[in-house]
Amino acid sequence: IETGGARGRKPYSAIIRAVNTEDYMTARPLRVPWTMLRRVSSRILNGNLSLSTVYYDLTPKPPATIEFE
């Protein structure tokens, strides 16, 4: 996601969305330990110089909305 990149800031963010689905139409968020989320977000940020932020999406999704909006 492009975040605009104010003066001196990196212009992009990343979103982690771990879900469980049985039918690919609905999804429930997975319970991921915070230690793992911190480790993954650090690796993402350290590996990409254009990213400033990593978000974790915890929302469930009803039918027909699996993709991020």
Secondary structure as UniProt FT lines:
FT   TURN            7..8
FT   STRAND          12..16
FT   STRAND          19..20
FT   STRAND          27..29
FT   HELIX           34..47
FT   TURN            49..50
FT   STRAND          51..56
FT   TURN            63..64
//
